[in-house]
Each structure stands twice: as structure tokens, then as C-alpha cells.
Amino acid sequence: MNTEKPTWNNIRYFFRNVHYSEILHEGRCIQSMVKGLSDLHKQINRLLEVPNSVYKNLLSSWWQFKCT
């Protein structure tokens, strides 16, 4: 991102290697994790005012996340 004002596509591309996964056993989530979240990703989230708790509280319906 060599720009002062990155576009949504730039930001989305930068986060392309951040993954959420769950381990299910008998239909129940026994472990979940976010992989690929670097310090630079965290800094960008701070600049975008995305709280760290978003990643700690992800559920299988993470795409339904809505900022209030």
C-alpha cells in the first residue's frame, strides 16, 4: 500500500492471509483461532478503530459482524 489513502480493495487485499478456523467435535466448537494477524494488521485495525475484541469474540457467524 504505497498510498496515503488506501482503498477498501487495498485493505481487503492486505488482510487476505488472515484466517479464522474452528475445530468442531460432535457439532460443537471446541477450539477457534485467528491465524496470520501480524502487528501491522493490528496497527491498521487500531487506525480503522476496529477493537481487538472483534478477533477474540469471533463465532462461526463472524461475517455478520456489525459495528455499532
N, C-alpha and C positions, 0 to 999 in steps of 0.2 A: 504494500500500500504506500506508494510514493505520492501521497496527496494530503493536503491539509484537511480536506472534507471528503472522506471516503463515502462511497455509495453503499447502499444496502447490499448490493451484489459483492462488493469488496469485503465487507464484514462477514457476510454469509460464507464466502469462499475461505476466509481466514479460519473460520470455525469448522471447516469441513472434516477435520480429523478428530473432533471431539465427539465421543460416542457414549451413549447411555446403554447399559445392559443389565439384565436381570437373570438370576438363576432361580428357576421355578422347580418346586418339588410338590407333586400331587396338587397342582393348580395354585399353590401358594408361593409367593415370593419369599425366598429365604436369604437372598443377598442381592443388592443392587449397587452399581458403581458407575462413576463417570470416569472415562479414560481420555487422556490427551489434553487435559486442561493445564496449560502452562502458566507461568507467572505473567507472561504477556497477555494471554487470554483474560486472566483475572484483572489486569490493569485496564484492558479495554472494557470489561464489564463494569468496572468502577466508573470509568468515564461515561459510559452509557447509563449509569445509575441502575444497573442490574445487581440486586443484592446476592451475596454468596449463598444465602439460604435457598435460593432457587435451585441450586445444584444439590444441596443436602436434602431437600424435600421432594425430589422428583418421584413421580409414580408412573405406572405404566401409561397413564393418560397425560404424559408431560406435554404433548402438543396442544393441550387445551389450556395451557398456562396463559393467564391474562393479568397484565399489570393493572393495578387499581390506582 
